[in-house]
Amino acid sequence: MLNDLLFLDLLGARPHEWLPESNVTETATQYRLDVDLPGVPRDQVNIANDDGVLSISGERTRPEDKGLRLESRFGKFQRRFRLPDGVVDQEINATHRDGLLTITIPKARSPGSRVIRIQD
């Protein structure tokens, strides 16, 4: 259930850190977590699953040139999400394109039900 994918860090940022915005969606077969990471290179992002807690961390560095007005936040970040029961953690997949980190979290396949016909 979507509500089971809990945000563990809603107010957990320290003053020198920032929390990238994220969106969680659900389909019949997977959860999808989109994290806004503009200006964060792929090699500065770390993702780990530790005992059902998905952690995303990294750093966005301040540009070297002097900015006249910098509204973006810089520094280290970390987001943590508790994964719901019934996900296939070995098949979690991530992509990073155009400042968007997308993590797909497959749901375990349930046996489902089917009608069994009696043969003549």
C-alpha positions in Angstrom: 0.0 0.0 0.0 1.3 3.5 -0.9 0.9 4.8 2.6 3.4 2.1 3.8 6.2 3.8 1.9 6.9 6.2 4.8 9.1 9.2 4.7 11.5 8.9 7.7 13.0 12.3 7.5 10.3 14.8 7.0 11.9 17.2 9.5 15.2 15.5 9.7 17.5 17.9 7.8 20.2 19.6 9.7 20.7 23.3 9.0 23.7 22.7 6.7 21.7 20.1 4.7 18.8 20.2 2.3 16.1 17.8 1.4 15.4 17.2 -2.2 11.7 17.0 -3.1 10.3 13.6 -3.9 7.1 12.0 -5.2 5.9 8.5 -4.6 3.5 6.8 -7.0 2.1 3.3 -7.1 0.9 1.0 -9.8 -0.4 -2.6 -9.5 3.2 -4.0 -10.0 5.5 -1.4 -8.5 6.2 1.7 -6.4 8.0 4.6 -8.1 10.0 7.2 -6.2 11.1 10.3 -8.1 13.6 12.6 -6.4 14.4 16.1 -7.8 18.2 16.4 -7.9 19.0 19.3 -10.4 22.7 20.1 -10.4 23.7 16.8 -8.7 25.9 14.6 -10.9 25.1 10.9 -11.0 28.4 10.1 -9.3 27.5 12.2 -6.3 24.4 10.1 -5.5 24.4 7.0 -3.3 21.4 4.6 -2.9 21.3 1.8 -0.3 18.7 -0.5 1.1 19.4 -1.5 4.7 16.9 -3.7 6.5 14.0 -2.3 4.5 15.0 1.4 4.7 15.9 2.9 1.4 18.5 5.7 1.8 19.4 8.3 -0.8 22.3 10.6 -0.1 24.7 12.8 -1.9 25.9 16.4 -2.3 25.3 19.4 -4.5 28.3 21.6 -4.5 28.2 25.4 -4.8 29.3 26.8 -8.2 32.9 28.2 -8.3 31.9 31.5 -9.8 30.4 34.2 -7.5 26.6 34.1 -7.8 24.8 37.4 -7.5 21.8 35.6 -6.2 21.8 31.9 -5.3 18.4 30.6 -4.3 19.3 26.9 -4.7 20.5 25.0 -1.6 23.9 23.4 -1.6 25.6 20.8 0.5 24.9 17.3 1.6 21.5 15.7 1.6 19.9 12.4 2.8 16.4 11.1 2.3 15.2 7.8 3.9 12.1 5.8 3.1 10.8 2.7 4.9 9.9 0.2 2.3 6.5 -1.6 2.7 6.3 -5.3 3.1 6.0 -7.3 -0.1 8.6 -5.7 -2.3 11.3 -7.4 -4.3 14.4 -5.6 -3.0 16.8 -7.5 -5.3 15.0 -5.9 -8.3 15.0 -2.3 -7.2 16.3 -0.2 -10.1 17.4 3.4 -10.4 18.0 5.9 -13.2 19.3 9.5 -13.2 18.4 11.7 -16.1 18.0 15.5 -16.5 18.2 16.1 -12.7 15.6 13.5 -11.8 16.4 10.3 -9.9 13.8 7.6 -10.5 13.7 4.5 -8.4 11.4 1.7 -9.2 10.5 -0.8 -6.5 8.8 -3.9 -7.7 6.0 -5.5 -5.7 6.2 -9.2 -5.0 3.9 -11.2 -7.3 1.0 -12.6 -5.4 -0.2 -16.0 -6.4 -3.6 -14.5 -7.4 -6.7 -16.5 -8.1 -8.0 -18.3 -11.1 -11.0 -20.4 -12.0 -10.2 -24.1 -12.4 -12.5 -25.8 -14.9 -13.6 -29.4 -14.4 -12.8 -31.4 -17.5 -15.2 -33.9 -19.0 
